[in-house]
Amino acid sequence: MSSLLSTWGSRLRLRFGLPTSSERQSPAVVAERPLRASARGTRTTVARAARSTREEVEVERLQRGIAELYDESSGVWEDIWGDHMHHGFYDSNAVVSLSDHRSAQIRMIEEALRFASLPAEDKLKTPRTIVDVGCGIGGSSRYLARKYGAQCQGITLSPVQVQMAQALAAEQGLADKVSFQVADALNQPFSDGQFDLVWSMESGEHMPDKMKFVSELARVAAPGARIIIVTWCHRDLAPSEESLRPKEKELLNKICNAFYLPDWCSSADYVDLLRSLSLEDIKAADWSEYVAPFWPAVIKTALTWKGLTSLLRSGWKTIKGALVMPLMIEGYKKDLIKFSIITCRKPEK
């Protein structure tokens, strides 16, 4: 019995780093123990630093891919679809033409403003300063600047998009109202509380850190400002689920690889993040049924002679994105992909 207790005690000492009887009597071992603890702390610090470095490298790789994708594809998109690089808002089961798609993209902006309860008539309450986070070629920026007579600043990772957005602003007589720059949405180059309206139209899906993303949106929003996020999400999880099903993850991963997307989240995840920041008037809706005609139309235009020749000239990243467009339709049909709008208001001081 004493042998068994001795063995058990030895195992405990080894597992938890307790000293043996001889070690307790040895000043050298007593002096060595802080060194062991220090070494363990150093190894933990080094491991954390290595993990942080890997994450930073991964984010840099993702952002470089996003920039290159839009450098390649933005000219093709503008040539075929015009100013706006986002879904349109349609009546349910609508049959539409290309001109209808362009008007539907404008309607998407108007429906988002309406959903966020932005005042249309009261000039004293309309936004005067706007940031367009993930601005594309500046379609939303120019539309909002013109609508409200506001100053609008757009940011994107793509230098080509910045050049195109600035050129289009000059052509449309809005060079004094809008400006664009290359910047990271997770580290925006703006002061705290700078904007009356914070606008993100289909850029959230590219953000690798959703908490940092919404925190930056809230930081640059002025007290009382509206924040509008329109983004791709996956379906909300049921209470009994901890994650999506394997087949669902597989489909989304294929889309991620082509469009340079990090892990997806749900609309409910966004609502939880906004609540954690004490934002007010939080609302969310699934607009998937109202965007249903969009991806079939994009595929149809890609298969025209103009679309095919433009794709071939654009580059491999654009072609790779075009090849997975049918998966977007599949995701919507399976109720896996959700086209979500989430809005809120920053509290007044």
Phi, psi and omega per residue, in radians:
M1 nan -0.768 3.134
S2 -1.113 -0.594 3.094
S3 -1.142 -0.718 3.134
L4 -1.118 -0.766 3.119
L5 -1.113 -0.658 3.127
S6 -1.125 -0.761 3.119
T7 -1.104 -0.770 3.138
W8 -1.073 -0.750 3.120
G9 -1.103 -0.677 3.109
S10 -1.092 -0.717 3.138
R11 -1.131 -0.720 3.098
L12 -1.078 -0.747 -3.139
R13 -1.095 -0.706 3.134
L14 -1.163 -0.739 -3.080
R15 -1.139 -0.754 -3.019
F16 -1.816 0.115 3.069
G17 1.295 0.444 3.133
L18 -1.343 2.581 -3.123
P19 -1.305 2.594 2.999
T20 -1.368 2.994 -3.136
S21 -1.074 -0.680 3.134
S22 -1.207 -0.618 3.126
E23 -1.178 -0.627 -3.135
R24 -1.124 -0.475 -3.110
Q25 -1.594 -0.064 -3.026
S26 -1.801 1.974 3.079
P27 -1.014 -0.561 -3.122
A28 -1.138 -0.719 3.139
V29 -1.220 -0.696 3.094
V30 -1.022 -0.700 3.128
A31 -1.246 -0.475 -3.077
E32 -1.346 -0.464 -3.033
R33 -1.034 -0.776 3.077
P34 -1.042 -0.576 3.114
L35 -1.161 -0.687 3.098
R36 -1.099 -0.781 3.129
A37 -1.083 -0.696 3.125
S38 -1.118 -0.702 3.135
A39 -1.122 -0.741 3.116
R40 -1.088 -0.729 3.108
G41 -1.086 -0.694 3.128
T42 -1.120 -0.753 3.136
R43 -1.095 -0.699 3.115
T44 -1.109 -0.752 3.132
T45 -1.100 -0.741 3.126
V46 -1.115 -0.729 3.137
A47 -1.103 -0.742 3.116
R48 -1.116 -0.726 3.130
A49 -1.105 -0.705 3.128
A50 -1.130 -0.735 3.121
R51 -1.116 -0.742 3.112
S52 -1.078 -0.722 3.123
T53 -1.114 -0.737 3.114
R54 -1.080 -0.713 3.128
E55 -1.137 -0.719 3.119
E56 -1.112 -0.723 3.115
V57 -1.103 -0.716 -3.141
E58 -1.143 -0.719 3.105
V59 -1.133 -0.741 3.108
E60 -1.077 -0.721 3.117
R61 -1.113 -0.759 3.122
L62 -1.074 -0.845 -3.102
Q63 -1.158 -0.610 3.066
R64 -1.135 -0.725 3.097
G65 -1.100 -0.738 3.108
I66 -1.049 -0.844 -3.124
A67 -1.051 -0.775 -3.111
E68 -1.188 -0.665 3.097
L69 -1.028 -0.830 -3.100
Y70 -1.367 -0.465 2.982
D71 -1.041 -0.731 -3.120
E72 -1.257 -0.786 -2.863
S73 -1.663 -0.300 -3.000
S74 -1.125 -0.645 3.115
G75 -1.132 -0.701 3.097
V76 -1.091 -0.801 -3.115
W77 -1.063 -0.830 -3.106
E78 -1.124 -0.661 -3.113
D79 -1.096 -0.617 -3.071
I80 -1.698 -0.694 -2.989
W81 -1.934 -0.249 3.111
G82 1.671 -2.665 -2.946
D83 -1.202 -0.510 -2.869
H84 -1.838 2.161 -3.096
M85 -1.815 1.011 -3.136
H86 -2.683 2.978 3.119
H87 -1.037 2.749 2.937
G88 -1.716 2.847 3.084
F89 -1.901 2.119 -3.020
Y90 -2.134 2.769 2.914
D91 -1.190 2.600 3.141
S92 -1.003 2.361 3.089
N93 1.044 0.515 -3.127
A94 -1.316 2.566 2.981
V95 -1.870 2.097 -2.925
V96 -2.316 2.779 3.078
S97 -1.855 3.085 -3.129
L98 -1.041 -0.723 3.121
S99 -1.096 -0.595 3.082
D100 -1.137 -0.626 3.137
H101 -1.115 -0.729 -3.139
R102 -1.145 -0.719 3.088
S103 -1.200 -0.537 3.096
A104 -1.164 -0.547 3.086
Q105 -1.182 -0.663 3.045
I106 -1.148 -0.728 3.124
R107 -1.068 -0.623 3.093
M108 -0.993 -0.759 3.120
I109 -1.088 -0.823 -3.106
E110 -1.125 -0.699 3.130
E111 -1.160 -0.635 3.102
A112 -1.144 -0.728 3.100
L113 -1.115 -0.734 3.129
R114 -1.109 -0.785 -3.130
F115 -1.046 -0.635 -3.137
A116 -1.406 0.004 3.114
S117 1.070 0.651 3.042
L118 -1.293 2.296 -3.118
P119 -1.160 2.340 -3.116
A120 -1.680 -0.496 -3.000
E121 -1.803 -0.622 -3.041
D122 -1.336 1.799 -3.077
K123 -1.134 -0.438 -3.132
L124 -1.283 -0.338 -3.078
K125 -1.910 -0.057 3.118
T126 -1.301 2.635 -3.099
P127 -1.165 2.440 3.093
R128 -1.866 -0.404 3.105
T129 -2.288 2.281 -3.027
I130 -2.340 2.460 2.958
V131 -2.021 2.350 3.122
D132 -1.924 1.781 -3.012
V133 -1.586 1.948 -2.994
G134 1.422 1.068 -2.879
C135 -1.400 -0.151 -3.076
G136 1.052 -2.334 3.116
I137 -1.683 0.362 2.936
G138 1.525 0.254 -3.100
G139 -1.036 -0.869 3.123
S140 -1.133 -0.710 -3.128
S141 -1.008 -0.848 -3.104
R142 -1.188 -0.692 -3.136
Y143 -1.109 -0.809 -3.112
L144 -1.198 -0.670 3.098
A145 -1.088 -0.723 3.136
R146 -1.214 -0.735 -3.091
K147 -1.112 -0.782 -3.025
Y148 -1.802 -0.106 -3.019
G149 1.142 0.535 -3.021
A150 -1.706 2.854 2.960
Q151 -1.568 2.252 -3.072
C152 -2.239 2.343 3.070
Q153 -2.060 2.264 -3.139
G154 -1.971 2.510 3.081
I155 -2.226 2.540 3.119
T156 -2.677 2.810 3.062
L157 -1.460 -0.208 -3.009
S158 -1.696 2.016 3.067
P159 -1.072 -0.609 3.117
V160 -1.115 -0.724 3.112
Q161 -1.098 -0.687 3.102
V162 -1.050 -0.805 3.138
Q163 -1.083 -0.775 -3.140
M164 -1.137 -0.754 -3.121
A165 -1.093 -0.738 3.138
Q166 -1.166 -0.701 3.129
A167 -1.127 -0.736 3.125
L168 -1.166 -0.644 3.087
A169 -1.091 -0.744 3.120
A170 -1.128 -0.750 3.127
E171 -1.057 -0.609 -3.074
Q172 -1.642 0.154 3.079
G173 1.245 0.515 -3.081
L174 -2.086 0.294 -3.087
A175 -1.068 -0.457 3.130
D176 -1.515 -0.115 -3.086
K177 -1.881 -0.484 -3.066
V178 -2.237 2.613 3.058
S179 -2.526 2.732 -3.039
F180 -2.424 2.592 3.107
Q181 -2.675 2.725 3.025
V182 -1.354 2.146 -3.128
A183 -2.792 2.781 -3.129
D184 -1.611 2.155 3.130
A185 -1.100 -0.383 3.123
L186 -1.502 -0.094 3.115
N187 -2.628 1.232 -2.969
Q188 -1.277 2.497 -3.068
P189 -1.502 0.746 -3.068
F190 -2.198 2.767 3.127
S191 -1.311 2.800 3.036
D192 -1.068 2.427 3.027
G193 1.094 0.619 -3.006
Q194 -1.517 -0.391 -2.937
F195 -2.160 2.485 3.090
D196 -1.396 -0.441 3.106
L197 -2.396 2.210 3.088
V198 -1.931 2.061 -2.950
W199 -2.088 2.224 3.062
S200 -2.360 1.778 -3.113
M201 -1.795 1.774 3.077
E202 1.009 0.862 2.986
S203 -2.161 -0.368 -3.093
G204 -1.019 -0.538 -3.120
E205 -1.138 -0.342 3.124
H206 -1.514 -0.110 -2.996
M207 -1.483 2.098 -3.097
P208 -1.295 -0.360 -3.135
D209 -2.219 1.682 -3.039
K210 -1.159 -0.614 3.120
M211 -1.127 -0.771 3.129
K212 -1.159 -0.636 3.115
F213 -1.041 -0.964 -3.098
V214 -1.218 -0.511 3.079
S215 -1.118 -0.688 3.099
E216 -1.203 -0.676 3.074
L217 -1.037 -0.759 -3.132
A218 -1.211 -0.645 -3.113
R219 -1.092 -0.780 -3.059
V220 -1.435 -0.147 3.113
A221 -1.338 2.391 3.066
A222 -1.303 2.762 3.042
P223 -0.960 2.268 -3.103
G224 1.502 -0.083 -3.098
A225 -1.250 2.653 3.045
R226 -1.598 2.506 3.037
I227 -2.079 2.212 -3.119
I228 -2.143 2.109 3.117
I229 -2.093 2.055 3.030
V230 -2.032 2.116 -2.930
T231 -2.723 2.854 3.039
W232 -1.458 2.322 3.091
C233 -2.290 2.893 2.899
H234 -1.655 2.931 -3.100
R235 -1.042 2.702 3.020
D236 -1.177 2.520 3.111
L237 -1.401 2.552 3.031
A238 -1.261 2.741 -3.140
P239 -0.959 -0.512 -3.114
S240 -1.475 -0.111 -3.069
E241 -1.717 2.491 3.013
E242 -1.790 -0.353 -3.134
S243 -2.800 3.035 3.038
L244 -1.174 2.853 3.092
R245 -1.292 2.675 -3.092
P246 -0.924 -0.754 -3.137
K247 -1.134 -0.604 3.097
E248 -1.183 -0.750 3.098
K249 -1.079 -0.692 -3.138
E250 -1.075 -0.757 3.128
L251 -1.126 -0.804 -3.137
L252 -1.122 -0.635 3.129
N253 -1.095 -0.641 3.082
K254 -1.106 -0.717 3.097
I255 -1.168 -0.737 3.128
C256 -1.016 -0.774 -3.090
N257 -1.114 -0.557 -3.110
A258 -1.480 -0.643 -3.041
F259 -1.769 0.105 -3.137
Y260 0.990 1.052 3.108
L261 -1.974 2.481 2.977
P262 -1.413 -2.868 3.113
D263 -1.072 2.496 3.112
W264 -1.426 2.846 2.993
C265 -2.373 3.049 -3.136
S266 -1.724 2.895 3.031
S267 -1.055 -0.670 3.103
A268 -1.078 -0.613 3.084
D269 -1.087 -0.754 3.115
Y270 -1.080 -0.770 3.137
V271 -1.036 -0.750 3.115
D272 -1.085 -0.717 3.128
L273 -1.119 -0.750 3.141
L274 -1.142 -0.683 3.088
R275 -1.099 -0.659 -3.131
S276 -1.126 -0.369 3.111
L277 -1.668 0.136 3.107
S278 1.069 0.560 3.058
L279 -1.393 2.770 -2.985
E280 -2.033 2.947 3.093
D281 0.897 0.758 -3.094
I282 -1.326 2.212 3.111
K283 -2.353 2.612 3.099
A284 -2.544 2.613 3.105
A285 -2.632 2.678 3.056
D286 -1.721 1.989 -3.120
W287 -1.828 0.365 -3.058
S288 -0.979 -0.736 -3.111
E289 -1.138 -0.430 -3.096
Y290 -1.514 -0.129 3.110
V291 -1.983 0.113 -3.035
A292 -0.929 -0.673 -3.115
P293 -1.274 -0.150 -2.931
F294 -1.173 -0.991 -3.045
W295 -1.169 -0.659 3.018
P296 -1.025 -0.633 3.129
A297 -1.208 -0.691 3.122
V298 -1.094 -0.757 3.114
I299 -1.103 -0.734 -3.132
K300 -1.068 -0.746 3.128
T301 -1.236 -0.544 3.110
A302 -1.173 -0.445 -3.108
L303 -1.565 -0.013 3.023
T304 -1.298 2.883 3.109
W305 -1.025 -0.777 3.130
K306 -1.091 -0.744 -3.134
G307 -1.133 -0.785 -3.117
L308 -1.127 -0.799 -3.132
T309 -1.161 -0.625 3.096
S310 -1.152 -0.733 3.112
L311 -1.065 -0.790 -3.104
L312 -1.124 -0.557 3.124
R313 -1.387 -0.407 -2.962
S314 -1.278 -0.801 -3.115
G315 2.400 2.943 -3.011
W316 -1.157 -0.643 -3.108
K317 -1.083 -0.714 3.116
T318 -1.164 -0.740 3.114
I319 -1.087 -0.756 3.132
K320 -1.066 -0.686 3.080
G321 -1.135 -0.700 3.139
A322 -1.118 -0.597 -3.077
L323 -1.205 -0.404 -3.137
V324 -1.728 0.054 3.133
M325 -0.992 -0.660 3.069
P326 -1.050 -0.456 3.112
L327 -1.220 -0.520 3.042
M328 -1.094 -0.771 3.111
I329 -1.080 -0.753 3.126
E330 -1.068 -0.746 3.137
G331 -1.081 -0.707 3.089
Y332 -1.155 -0.782 -3.098
K333 -1.113 -0.535 3.132
K334 -1.525 0.090 -3.101
D335 1.037 0.456 3.057
L336 -1.537 -0.838 3.116
I337 -1.553 2.341 3.121
K338 -2.163 2.326 3.043
F339 -1.617 1.902 -2.922
S340 -1.986 2.556 2.946
I341 -2.121 2.312 3.104
I342 -2.296 2.192 -3.133
T343 -2.272 2.759 3.108
C344 -2.823 3.109 3.134
R345 -2.319 2.429 3.069
K346 -1.384 2.337 -3.096
P347 -1.049 2.588 2.997
E348 -1.229 2.573 3.113
K349 -1.287 nan nan
